[in-house]
């Protein structure tokens, strides 16, 4: 990876040490979360009579029986159309009827879902399943963040599941005990099964829904409600200016499309051609961009929880971008960002790049965070705003776009 001198990330893997804070805070948050929830009155999203405000997707269905939602008929998703949820707590009161009943609460969906599987890969599922392991049981964020304890009540008894949205942090409380906390950007296991969610960033605010899992499962929901936090909509936050939001989104979209255009239609020989033994092929350059996309983005977001003060003489955006794009400034990629052939040259690489870039664009479009008002210190000691570190990503992309074009312009590049 090649960066400006003031923002060298040769030790970028150090960021992993900064965001593994979950276990240290669980006990304190359990008490504070319970106190906050007790002080607010829930606002119902389900009226106990019909599905007003909700929309059903998939072959399964939810019916209303004795004032309760009841799952029936197979895989499906019932999502709430009324608003996105952010900086609030979603309360779901449910009971199972069997030891292996399976359901879930979908959260942080950037757009209204188009089908039940769109929700799986574009949101998170807070699992309901007493029989699953710690990564797939009630309170887990399915295959993303495991529970710290198991507090579900036996079948036939009511459970209260509170999902608190605190900017990029999700906290799950089950029957009054904090069982899970996940913050965007912290390390997650690799995806192992086709039905597990695609990895990537989810927005601070998003649509929510309830899952109907299978024909053999019957789960009842008697309450789905919101408990307001300090804000109820994106307008209540001190957030990005529209100029800054438009500017960074244009940079992400533009640089990403230029890379995709540059690699379109390449043959296998062209993908793997090297101008010299110590040079990267186009496939290796794109794999480096895939790895850098998530790593740099996640590193930037550690600044949202830091206490670093603003620098006396801040770096200008234009200077940062210009240095990042300048290929006369040479640097060596750290091991974490070096290509290793993890993805097959061609469509596999292209799809992975598009997936990661798309998730980051969704987050930037919807975030309510004040990215200009938080700062982080790079491993070399330089101080940048979170916004500047995020702007660095598309600038870094354009730097390596130049490298792709250099390979294509090599005299011996395959025709």
DRENDO-1510 file (C-alpha; in Angstrom, 1 decimal, always signed):
<recs>
REC; n; res; u; v; w
REC; 1; UNK; +0.0; +0.0; +0.0 .
REC; 2; UNK; +1.3; +3.4; -0.9 .
REC; 3; UNK; +0.4; +6.5; +1.1 .
REC; 4; UNK; +1.3; +10.1; +1.8 .
REC; 5; UNK; +4.2; +10.6; +4.2 .
REC; 6; UNK; +2.0; +12.2; +6.9 .
REC; 7; UNK; -0.5; +9.3; +6.7 .
REC; 8; UNK; +1.7; +6.2; +6.2 .
REC; 9; UNK; -0.1; +3.1; +7.4 .
REC; 10; UNK; +2.8; +0.7; +7.3 .
REC; 11; UNK; +1.6; -0.5; +10.7 .
REC; 12; UNK; -2.1; -0.4; +9.8 .
REC; 13; UNK; -2.7; -3.8; +11.5 .
REC; 14; UNK; -2.2; -2.0; +14.8 .
REC; 15; UNK; -5.8; -0.8; +14.5 .
REC; 16; UNK; -7.0; -4.2; +15.5 .
REC; 17; UNK; -5.7; -3.6; +19.0 .
REC; 18; UNK; -7.8; -0.4; +19.3 .
REC; 19; UNK; -11.2; -1.9; +18.7 .
REC; 20; UNK; -11.3; -5.1; +20.7 .
REC; 21; UNK; -13.1; -3.5; +23.7 .
REC; 22; UNK; -16.2; -5.7; +24.0 .
REC; 23; UNK; -15.3; -7.8; +27.0 .
REC; 24; UNK; -14.1; -4.9; +29.1 .
REC; 25; UNK; -17.3; -3.0; +28.9 .
REC; 26; UNK; -20.1; -5.6; +29.1 .
REC; 27; UNK; -20.6; -5.5; +32.9 .
REC; 28; UNK; -20.9; -1.7; +33.1 .
REC; 29; UNK; -23.1; -1.5; +30.0 .
REC; 30; UNK; -25.5; -4.1; +31.4 .
REC; 31; UNK; -26.3; -1.8; +34.3 .
REC; 32; UNK; -26.4; +1.5; +32.4 .
REC; 33; UNK; -28.5; +0.0; +29.6 .
REC; 34; UNK; -31.1; -1.3; +32.0 .
REC; 35; UNK; -31.4; +2.0; +33.8 .
REC; 36; UNK; -31.9; +3.9; +30.5 .
REC; 37; UNK; -34.5; +1.5; +29.2 .
REC; 38; UNK; -36.5; +1.7; +32.4 .
REC; 39; UNK; -36.7; +5.4; +32.2 .
REC; 40; UNK; -38.4; +5.6; +28.7 .
REC; 41; UNK; -41.9; +4.7; +27.5 .
REC; 42; UNK; -42.0; +2.3; +24.4 .
REC; 43; UNK; -43.7; +3.6; +21.3 .
REC; 44; UNK; -45.5; +0.6; +19.6 .
REC; 45; UNK; -44.7; -0.3; +16.0 .
REC; 46; UNK; -47.2; -3.2; +16.0 .
REC; 47; UNK; -50.7; -2.2; +16.9 .
REC; 48; UNK; -51.9; -5.6; +18.1 .
REC; 49; UNK; -54.7; -5.7; +15.5 .
REC; 50; UNK; -53.3; -5.9; +12.0 .
REC; 51; UNK; -50.1; -5.4; +9.8 .
REC; 52; UNK; -50.6; -1.6; +9.3 .
REC; 53; UNK; -47.1; -0.1; +8.6 .
REC; 54; UNK; -45.6; -3.5; +7.8 .
REC; 55; UNK; -44.9; -5.3; +4.6 .
REC; 56; UNK; -44.4; -9.1; +4.0 .
REC; 57; UNK; -41.9; -10.6; +1.7 .
REC; 58; UNK; -41.2; -14.2; +0.8 .
REC; 59; UNK; -43.3; -17.4; +0.8 .
REC; 60; UNK; -43.8; -17.4; +4.6 .
REC; 61; UNK; -46.3; -15.1; +6.4 .
REC; 62; UNK; -47.2; -13.5; +9.7 .
REC; 63; UNK; -50.7; -13.6; +11.0 .
REC; 64; UNK; -52.3; -11.7; +13.9 .
REC; 65; UNK; -53.8; -14.0; +16.5 .
REC; 66; UNK; -55.2; -12.8; +19.8 .
REC; 67; UNK; -53.2; -9.5; +19.6 .
REC; 68; UNK; -49.9; -11.3; +18.7 .
REC; 69; UNK; -47.9; -11.7; +15.6 .
REC; 70; UNK; -47.5; -15.4; +14.7 .
REC; 71; UNK; -45.0; -16.9; +12.2 .
REC; 72; UNK; -46.4; -19.4; +9.6 .
REC; 73; UNK; -45.6; -21.1; +6.3 .
REC; 74; UNK; -41.9; -20.9; +5.7 .
REC; 75; UNK; -39.1; -18.4; +5.0 .
REC; 76; UNK; -40.2; -14.8; +4.9 .
REC; 77; UNK; -39.5; -11.3; +6.2 .
REC; 78; UNK; -42.0; -8.8; +7.7 .
REC; 79; UNK; -40.4; -5.4; +7.7 .
REC; 80; UNK; -41.5; -2.1; +9.1 .
REC; 81; UNK; -42.0; +0.6; +6.4 .
REC; 82; UNK; -42.7; +3.6; +8.7 .
REC; 83; UNK; -39.1; +4.8; +9.3 .
REC; 84; UNK; -35.5; +3.9; +9.7 .
REC; 85; UNK; -34.3; +3.3; +13.2 .
REC; 86; UNK; -31.2; +5.0; +14.7 .
REC; 87; UNK; -30.0; +6.0; +18.1 .
REC; 88; UNK; -33.0; +4.3; +19.6 .
REC; 89; UNK; -33.7; +1.0; +21.2 .
REC; 90; UNK; -35.9; -1.6; +19.5 .
REC; 91; UNK; -37.9; -3.8; +21.9 .
REC; 92; UNK; -39.2; -7.1; +20.8 .
REC; 93; UNK; -41.2; -9.4; +23.2 .
REC; 94; UNK; -41.4; -12.9; +21.9 .
REC; 95; UNK; -42.0; -16.6; +22.9 .
REC; 96; UNK; -41.1; -19.8; +21.2 .
REC; 97; UNK; -43.3; -22.9; +21.1 .
REC; 98; UNK; -40.5; -25.5; +20.5 .
REC; 99; UNK; -36.9; -26.1; +21.6 .
REC; 100; UNK; -35.6; -25.6; +18.1 .
REC; 101; UNK; -37.8; -22.7; +17.0 .
REC; 102; UNK; -35.9; -20.3; +14.8 .
REC; 103; UNK; -36.6; -16.6; +14.0 .
REC; 104; UNK; -34.8; -13.3; +14.1 .
REC; 105; UNK; -34.9; -9.5; +14.2 .
REC; 106; UNK; -33.3; -7.8; +11.2 .
REC; 107; UNK; -31.7; -4.4; +11.7 .
REC; 108; UNK; -29.6; -1.8; +9.9 .
REC; 109; UNK; -31.0; -2.3; +6.4 .
REC; 110; UNK; -30.0; +0.7; +4.4 .
REC; 111; UNK; -33.0; +0.4; +2.0 .
REC; 112; UNK; -36.4; -1.2; +2.1 .
REC; 113; UNK; -35.6; -4.9; +1.4 .
REC; 114; UNK; -36.7; -6.3; -2.0 .
REC; 115; UNK; -36.9; -9.9; -0.7 .
REC; 116; UNK; -36.1; -12.0; +2.4 .
REC; 117; UNK; -32.5; -12.8; +1.3 .
REC; 118; UNK; -31.7; -9.1; +0.5 .
REC; 119; UNK; -32.2; -8.6; +4.2 .
REC; 120; UNK; -29.7; -11.3; +5.1 .
REC; 121; UNK; -26.9; -9.8; +3.1 .
REC; 122; UNK; -27.6; -6.1; +3.6 .
REC; 123; UNK; -28.6; -6.0; +7.2 .
REC; 124; UNK; -27.8; -7.9; +10.4 .
REC; 125; UNK; -29.9; -10.6; +12.0 .
REC; 126; UNK; -30.3; -10.6; +15.8 .
REC; 127; UNK; -30.9; -14.3; +16.1 .
REC; 128; UNK; -33.8; -16.0; +17.9 .
REC; 129; UNK; -32.9; -19.7; +18.4 .
REC; 130; UNK; -32.3; -21.4; +21.8 .
REC; 131; UNK; -30.6; -24.4; +20.1 .
REC; 132; UNK; -27.8; -22.6; +18.2 .
REC; 133; UNK; -24.2; -22.2; +19.2 .
REC; 134; UNK; -22.9; -18.9; +20.7 .
REC; 135; UNK; -22.6; -17.4; +17.2 .
REC; 136; UNK; -26.1; -18.4; +16.1 .
REC; 137; UNK; -28.3; -18.4; +19.2 .
REC; 138; UNK; -30.7; -15.9; +20.7 .
REC; 139; UNK; -29.0; -12.5; +21.1 .
REC; 140; UNK; -26.1; -13.3; +18.6 .
REC; 141; UNK; -25.7; -11.1; +15.6 .
REC; 142; UNK; -25.9; -14.1; +13.3 .
REC; 143; UNK; -22.3; -15.3; +12.5 .
REC; 144; UNK; -21.0; -11.8; +13.1 .
REC; 145; UNK; -20.9; -11.3; +16.9 .
REC; 146; UNK; -21.4; -14.0; +19.5 .
REC; 147; UNK; -23.3; -13.8; +22.8 .
REC; 148; UNK; -21.4; -13.5; +26.1 .
REC; 149; UNK; -24.1; -15.4; +28.0 .
REC; 150; UNK; -27.3; -17.3; +27.3 .
REC; 151; UNK; -30.4; -15.9; +29.0 .
REC; 152; UNK; -33.4; -17.1; +26.9 .
REC; 153; UNK; -36.3; -18.5; +28.8 .
REC; 154; UNK; -37.8; -21.9; +28.1 .
REC; 155; UNK; -40.4; -22.4; +25.4 .
REC; 156; UNK; -43.8; -20.9; +26.2 .
REC; 157; UNK; -42.4; -18.1; +28.3 .
REC; 158; UNK; -42.1; -14.5; +27.2 .
REC; 159; UNK; -38.6; -13.0; +26.4 .
REC; 160; UNK; -37.8; -9.3; +26.2 .
REC; 161; UNK; -35.1; -8.6; +23.6 .
REC; 162; UNK; -33.8; -5.0; +23.5 .
REC; 163; UNK; -31.6; -4.0; +20.6 .
REC; 164; UNK; -29.9; -0.6; +21.3 .
REC; 165; UNK; -28.6; +1.4; +18.3 .
REC; 166; UNK; -25.8; +3.8; +19.5 .
REC; 167; UNK; -24.4; +5.2; +16.3 .
REC; 168; UNK; -22.2; +2.4; +14.9 .
REC; 169; UNK; -22.6; +0.2; +18.0 .
REC; 170; UNK; -25.3; -2.4; +18.5 .
REC; 171; UNK; -26.0; -3.7; +22.0 .
REC; 172; UNK; -28.4; -6.6; +22.6 .
REC; 173; UNK; -30.0; -7.1; +26.0 .
REC; 174; UNK; -32.0; -10.3; +26.6 .
REC; 175; UNK; -34.3; -10.4; +29.7 .
REC; 176; UNK; -32.5; -7.6; +31.3 .
REC; 177; UNK; -28.9; -8.8; +30.8 .
REC; 178; UNK; -26.5; -7.5; +28.2 .
REC; 179; UNK; -25.5; -10.4; +26.1 .
REC; 180; UNK; -23.8; -8.8; +23.1 .
REC; 181; UNK; -22.1; -5.7; +21.9 .
REC; 182; UNK; -20.8; -5.1; +18.4 .
REC; 183; UNK; -19.2; -2.1; +16.9 .
REC; 184; UNK; -18.8; -1.5; +13.2 .
REC; 185; UNK; -15.3; -2.2; +12.1 .
REC; 186; UNK; -14.3; -4.7; +14.8 .
REC; 187; UNK; -12.9; -8.1; +13.4 .
REC; 188; UNK; -15.5; -10.7; +12.5 .
REC; 189; UNK; -15.2; -14.4; +11.4 .
REC; 190; UNK; -14.9; -15.2; +7.7 .
REC; 191; UNK; -18.0; -16.1; +5.9 .
REC; 192; UNK; -18.2; -20.0; +5.8 .
REC; 193; UNK; -21.7; -20.9; +4.5 .
REC; 194; UNK; -23.6; -19.5; +1.6 .
REC; 195; UNK; -26.5; -18.6; +3.9 .
REC; 196; UNK; -24.4; -16.5; +6.2 .
REC; 197; UNK; -24.6; -12.7; +5.6 .
REC; 198; UNK; -22.1; -11.0; +3.4 .
REC; 199; UNK; -19.5; -9.2; +5.4 .
REC; 200; UNK; -19.4; -5.4; +5.3 .
REC; 201; UNK; -20.5; -2.2; +6.9 .
REC; 202; UNK; -24.1; -1.4; +7.8 .
REC; 203; UNK; -25.4; +2.1; +8.3 .
REC; 204; UNK; -26.1; +3.8; +11.6 .
REC; 205; UNK; -29.8; +4.1; +10.7 .
REC; 206; UNK; -31.8; +1.5; +8.9 .
REC; 207; UNK; -35.0; -0.4; +8.4 .
REC; 208; UNK; -35.9; -3.3; +10.8 .
REC; 209; UNK; -37.9; -6.5; +10.3 .
REC; 210; UNK; -38.9; -9.9; +11.8 .
REC; 211; UNK; -37.9; -13.2; +10.2 .
REC; 212; UNK; -40.2; -16.1; +9.6 .
REC; 213; UNK; -37.7; -19.0; +9.3 .
REC; 214; UNK; -39.4; -22.3; +8.4 .
REC; 215; UNK; -42.6; -24.3; +8.3 .
REC; 216; UNK; -41.8; -26.2; +11.5 .
REC; 217; UNK; -41.3; -23.1; +13.6 .
REC; 218; UNK; -43.9; -21.1; +15.4 .
REC; 219; UNK; -42.8; -17.9; +17.2 .
REC; 220; UNK; -45.2; -15.3; +18.7 .
REC; 221; UNK; -44.4; -11.6; +19.1 .
REC; 222; UNK; -46.7; -9.6; +21.4 .
REC; 223; UNK; -44.7; -6.3; +21.3 .
REC; 224; UNK; -42.5; -4.6; +18.8 .
REC; 225; UNK; -41.7; -1.0; +19.9 .
REC; 226; UNK; -39.2; +1.8; +20.0 .
REC; 227; UNK; -37.6; +3.5; +23.0 .
REC; 228; UNK; -36.2; +6.9; +22.0 .
REC; 229; UNK; -32.6; +7.8; +22.8 .
REC; 230; UNK; -31.3; +11.3; +22.4 .
REC; 231; UNK; -32.4; +11.6; +18.8 .
REC; 232; UNK; -35.0; +10.0; +16.6 .
REC; 233; UNK; -33.9; +10.8; +13.1 .
REC; 234; UNK; -30.8; +11.8; +11.2 .
REC; 235; UNK; -31.8; +15.5; +11.4 .
REC; 236; UNK; -31.2; +15.4; +15.2 .
REC; 237; UNK; -27.5; +14.7; +14.9 .
REC; 238; UNK; -24.7; +17.1; +14.2 .
REC; 239; UNK; -23.8; +15.4; +11.0 .
REC; 240; UNK; -21.9; +15.9; +7.8 .
REC; 241; UNK; -22.7; +18.9; +5.6 .
REC; 242; UNK; -24.4; +18.1; +2.4 .
REC; 243; UNK; -21.4; +19.4; +0.5 .
REC; 244; UNK; -19.0; +17.0; +2.4 .
REC; 245; UNK; -21.4; +14.1; +2.0 .
REC; 246; UNK; -21.8; +14.7; -1.8 .
REC; 247; UNK; -18.1; +15.2; -2.2 .
REC; 248; UNK; -17.0; +12.0; -0.6 .
REC; 249; UNK; -19.7; +9.9; -2.2 .
REC; 250; UNK; -18.7; +11.3; -5.6 .
REC; 251; UNK; -15.1; +10.3; -4.9 .
REC; 252; UNK; -16.0; +6.8; -3.9 .
REC; 253; UNK; -18.3; +6.3; -6.9 .
REC; 254; UNK; -16.0; +7.9; -9.4 .
REC; 255; UNK; -12.8; +6.1; -8.4 .
REC; 256; UNK; -14.6; +2.8; -8.1 .
REC; 257; UNK; -16.1; +3.1; -11.6 .
REC; 258; UNK; -12.8; +4.1; -13.2 .
REC; 259; UNK; -11.2; +0.9; -11.8 .
REC; 260; UNK; -14.0; -1.2; -13.0 .
REC; 261; UNK; -13.8; +0.4; -16.5 .
REC; 262; UNK; -10.0; -0.2; -16.5 .
REC; 263; UNK; -10.3; -3.9; -15.8 .
REC; 264; UNK; -13.4; -4.6; -17.9 .
REC; 265; UNK; -12.9; -7.3; -20.6 .
REC; 266; UNK; -9.4; -8.4; -19.6 .
REC; 267; UNK; -8.3; -11.9; -20.5 .
REC; 268; UNK; -6.8; -14.3; -18.0 .
REC; 269; UNK; -3.4; -13.6; -19.5 .
REC; 270; UNK; -3.9; -9.9; -19.2 .
REC; 271; UNK; -5.0; -10.1; -15.6 .
REC; 272; UNK; -1.9; -12.0; -14.6 .
REC; 273; UNK; +0.7; -10.2; -16.8 .
REC; 274; UNK; +3.7; -8.7; -14.9 .
REC; 275; UNK; +5.9; -6.0; -16.5 .
REC; 276; UNK; +8.8; -7.3; -14.3 .
REC; 277; UNK; +9.2; -10.0; -11.7 .
REC; 278; UNK; +9.0; -7.5; -8.8 .
REC; 279; UNK; +6.0; -5.7; -10.2 .
REC; 280; UNK; +2.3; -6.4; -9.4 .
REC; 281; UNK; -0.1; -7.8; -12.0 .
REC; 282; UNK; -3.5; -6.1; -12.5 .
REC; 283; UNK; -5.0; -9.0; -10.5 .
REC; 284; UNK; -2.6; -8.3; -7.6 .
REC; 285; UNK; -3.3; -4.5; -7.7 .
REC; 286; UNK; -7.0; -5.1; -7.5 .
REC; 287; UNK; -6.7; -7.6; -4.7 .
REC; 288; UNK; -4.6; -5.0; -2.8 .
REC; 289; UNK; -7.5; -2.5; -3.3 .
REC; 290; UNK; -10.0; -5.1; -2.1 .
REC; 291; UNK; -8.0; -5.6; +1.1 .
REC; 292; UNK; -7.3; -1.9; +1.6 .
REC; 293; UNK; -11.0; -0.9; +1.1 .
REC; 294; UNK; -12.2; -2.5; +4.4 .
REC; 295; UNK; -9.0; -2.2; +6.4 .
REC; 296; UNK; -8.5; +1.6; +5.9 .
REC; 297; UNK; -12.2; +2.3; +6.3 .
REC; 298; UNK; -12.3; +0.4; +9.6 .
REC; 299; UNK; -9.2; +2.1; +10.8 .
REC; 300; UNK; -10.7; +5.4; +10.0 .
REC; 301; UNK; -13.8; +4.6; +12.1 .
REC; 302; UNK; -11.8; +3.9; +15.2 .
REC; 303; UNK; -11.5; +7.7; +15.4 .
REC; 304; UNK; -15.2; +8.0; +16.2 .
REC; 305; UNK; -14.6; +6.6; +19.7 .
REC; 306; UNK; -11.2; +8.2; +20.3 .
REC; 307; UNK; -10.4; +11.3; +22.4 .
REC; 308; UNK; -7.7; +12.7; +20.2 .
REC; 309; UNK; -7.9; +16.5; +20.0 .
REC; 310; UNK; -7.9; +18.4; +16.8 .
REC; 311; UNK; -4.4; +19.3; +15.5 .
REC; 312; UNK; -3.2; +22.9; +15.8 .
REC; 313; UNK; -2.3; +23.0; +12.1 .
REC; 314; UNK; -4.7; +20.5; +10.3 .
REC; 315; UNK; -3.7; +18.9; +7.0 .
REC; 316; UNK; -5.8; +20.3; +4.2 .
REC; 317; UNK; -8.0; +17.9; +2.3 .
REC; 318; UNK; -6.6; +18.8; -1.0 .
REC; 319; UNK; -3.0; +18.3; +0.2 .
REC; 320; UNK; -3.9; +14.9; +1.6 .
REC; 321; UNK; -5.6; +13.8; -1.6 .
REC; 322; UNK; -2.8; +15.1; -3.8 .
REC; 323; UNK; -0.1; +13.2; -1.8 .
REC; 324; UNK; -2.1; +10.0; -1.8 .
REC; 325; UNK; -2.4; +10.1; -5.6 .
REC; 326; UNK; +1.3; +11.0; -6.2 .
REC; 327; UNK; +3.0; +7.8; -7.3 .
REC; 328; UNK; +6.4; +9.4; -7.1 .
REC; 329; UNK; +6.0; +8.8; -3.3 .
REC; 330; UNK; +6.9; +5.2; -3.0 .
REC; 331; UNK; +6.0; +2.9; -0.1 .
REC; 332; UNK; +5.7; -0.8; +0.6 .
REC; 333; UNK; +2.4; -2.4; +1.5 .
REC; 334; UNK; +2.2; -4.0; +5.0 .
REC; 335; UNK; +1.6; -7.7; +5.1 .
REC; 336; UNK; -2.1; -7.4; +5.8 .
REC; 337; UNK; -2.6; -5.6; +2.5 .
REC; 338; UNK; -0.3; -7.7; +0.3 .
REC; 339; UNK; -2.1; -9.8; -2.4 .
REC; 340; UNK; -1.9; -13.6; -2.0 .
REC; 341; UNK; -4.3; -14.9; -4.6 .
REC; 342; UNK; -7.3; -15.2; -2.3 .
REC; 343; UNK; -9.7; -14.4; -5.0 .
REC; 344; UNK; -9.6; -15.7; -8.6 .
REC; 345; UNK; -8.5; -13.2; -11.2 .
REC; 346; UNK; -11.5; -11.8; -13.1 .
REC; 347; UNK; -15.1; -11.8; -11.9 .
REC; 348; UNK; -14.4; -13.0; -8.4 .
REC; 349; UNK; -12.1; -10.1; -7.7 .
REC; 350; UNK; -14.4; -7.6; -9.4 .
REC; 351; UNK; -17.4; -8.8; -7.4 .
REC; 352; UNK; -15.5; -8.5; -4.1 .
REC; 353; UNK; -14.3; -5.0; -4.9 .
REC; 354; UNK; -17.8; -3.9; -5.9 .
REC; 355; UNK; -19.3; -5.5; -2.8 .
REC; 356; UNK; -16.9; -3.8; -0.4 .
REC; 357; UNK; -17.1; -0.4; -2.1 .
REC; 358; UNK; -20.9; -0.6; -2.2 .
REC; 359; UNK; -21.2; -1.2; +1.6 .
REC; 360; UNK; -18.9; +1.7; +2.3 .
REC; 361; UNK; -20.9; +4.0; +0.1 .
REC; 362; UNK; -24.1; +3.0; +1.8 .
REC; 363; UNK; -22.6; +3.7; +5.2 .
REC; 364; UNK; -21.4; +7.1; +4.1 .
REC; 365; UNK; -24.7; +8.0; +2.5 .
REC; 366; UNK; -26.7; +7.2; +5.7 .
REC; 367; UNK; -24.3; +7.9; +8.6 .
REC; 368; UNK; -25.3; +10.4; +11.2 .
REC; 369; UNK; -21.8; +10.7; +12.6 .
REC; 370; UNK; -20.0; +14.0; +12.8 .
REC; 371; UNK; -17.0; +12.8; +10.8 .
REC; 372; UNK; -15.3; +16.3; +10.8 .
REC; 373; UNK; -15.6; +16.5; +14.6 .
REC; 374; UNK; -13.6; +13.4; +15.5 .
REC; 375; UNK; -9.9; +12.8; +15.1 .
REC; 376; UNK; -7.5; +9.8; +15.1 .
REC; 377; UNK; -3.8; +9.5; +15.4 .
REC; 378; UNK; -2.1; +7.4; +12.6 .
REC; 379; UNK; +0.6; +4.9; +13.6 .
REC; 380; UNK; +3.2; +7.5; +12.8 .
REC; 381; UNK; +1.7; +10.1; +15.0 .
REC; 382; UNK; -0.1; +12.3; +12.5 .
REC; 383; UNK; -3.6; +13.5; +13.4 .
REC; 384; UNK; -6.4; +13.5; +10.8 .
REC; 385; UNK; -10.2; +13.9; +11.0 .
REC; 386; UNK; -12.2; +10.7; +10.5 .
REC; 387; UNK; -13.5; +12.4; +7.3 .
REC; 388; UNK; -10.0; +12.9; +6.0 .
REC; 389; UNK; -9.1; +9.3; +6.7 .
REC; 390; UNK; -12.2; +8.2; +4.8 .
REC; 391; UNK; -11.4; +10.5; +1.9 .
REC; 392; UNK; -8.0; +8.8; +1.7 .
REC; 393; UNK; -9.7; +5.6; +0.5 .
REC; 394; UNK; -10.8; +6.8; -2.9 .
REC; 395; UNK; -7.6; +8.8; -3.3 .
REC; 396; UNK; -5.7; +5.5; -2.6 .
REC; 397; UNK; -7.9; +3.8; -5.2 .
REC; 398; UNK; -7.0; +6.4; -7.9 .
REC; 399; UNK; -3.3; +6.0; -7.0 .
REC; 400; UNK; -3.5; +2.3; -7.9 .
REC; 401; UNK; -5.7; +3.0; -10.9 .
REC; 402; UNK; -2.6; +4.7; -12.3 .
REC; 403; UNK; -0.7; +1.5; -11.6 .
REC; 404; UNK; -3.3; -0.6; -13.5 .
REC; 405; UNK; -3.0; +1.8; -16.5 .
REC; 406; UNK; +0.8; +1.6; -16.3 .
REC; 407; UNK; +0.6; -2.2; -16.6 .
REC; 408; UNK; -1.8; -2.0; -19.5 .
REC; 409; UNK; +0.5; +0.4; -21.3 .
REC; 410; UNK; +3.5; -1.8; -20.9 .
REC; 411; UNK; +5.2; -2.6; -24.3 .
REC; 412; UNK; +4.7; -6.4; -23.8 .
REC; 413; UNK; +1.2; -6.3; -22.4 .
REC; 414; UNK; -0.8; -9.2; -24.0 .
REC; 415; UNK; -3.1; -8.2; -26.8 .
</recs>
